[in-house]
């Protein structure tokens, strides 16, 4: 049965939902408060990461967070606030940060990332559009023995999950990345990962969806929702009233405002990340994470991106120059001879990632509204999980068997 679907939010998640829904013949409308030219979907590291099997809520993160709270340039920062939503989220995060939760999450995170990687490859191989997509793997570069041991322990856990991982010496890394002079002891190499250029993919996907008949309403916000008999009947925006058979909430960090209107309990906090783009030739051809600094390095189409930090500080787009400079300094520390231009630092941008308290996304239907599907809370894996989430959502709306089980992604698991 073909349906009319309204998607609230036009980031990578919303667009991927639209991509698979229109493929199935549904009539799709996307509403977004922005003009779809910026935000987290444009400033991320562009990684597709089966290697990232550990959720944000893991043992030790609370201790690290408290220690880093005193450091304005630390990779993970939580700004304490006397707000009920933040305090509840923090309590749930602490409750979730257990070894048991991590073990339960590992196979789920791995499976959805692998599904997404295959879907990205399918999209790349289709004749629909042509975007930058490379599968070169990912280097977890470390400068100290202690960090190296921790990364290899993670690598061994990934091997137990069936991923191909190698522990490389500095000399072995040099064979993979010959034009770079690394200041490292070694790197753990994950063969499983791929990377893209978000600023290349997003405009192409939007253009394709428009060509396929998807209706876009940009620079427009939801102001109200109308309900009847356990269903959403329509949404009122600043400019229009939209009726549909099905509604999808994929508004990223802004989903938290709408779930209040819906009176559905879905804890979310915005996690700010920064990026610096260097258009000069860096010689970097391999994606890498600089382990001690938690900085991601991606060779993109025409430039190199340095991205990092997780700043839980509410919804704001204030650029903290100390954090930006910390990313630049870390990059220059790991790559001998690299100099990040002042202009690139000055032009740094940020994006807000929607973070659930347990580090797993919300994907699924709500109990309260039969025709509402939620797809948010992906934190740092939003880009990686876009296609998989879109596919799963389209299967739910089409009442088809899902490509994987949704255990762990339940929307109202904190109710």
Protein Blocks (a to p, Z undefined) as FASTA:
>chain_A
ZZddddehjbfklmmmmmmmmmnopacddddfbeolgcjklmmnoiacfklmccfbdghk
lmmmmmmmmpmkbfbdcdddddfklmmmmmmmmmmmcfklmmmmmmmmmmmmmmmmmmmm
mmmmpmkbccddddebjadddfbfklmmmmmmmmmmmmmnopacddddfklmmmmmmmbc
cddfbdcddfkbccddfklmmmmmmmmmmmnopacdehiacfbdcdeehiafbdcdfkbc
cddfbdcddehjmlmmmmmmnopacddddddddddddfbdehiabdcddfknopacddde
hiacddedjddebjafbdcfklmmmmmmmmmmmmghiacdfklmmmpccddddddfkopa
cedddfklmkbccdehkljmmmmmmmmmmmmmmmmmnopacfbdcehjamklmZZ
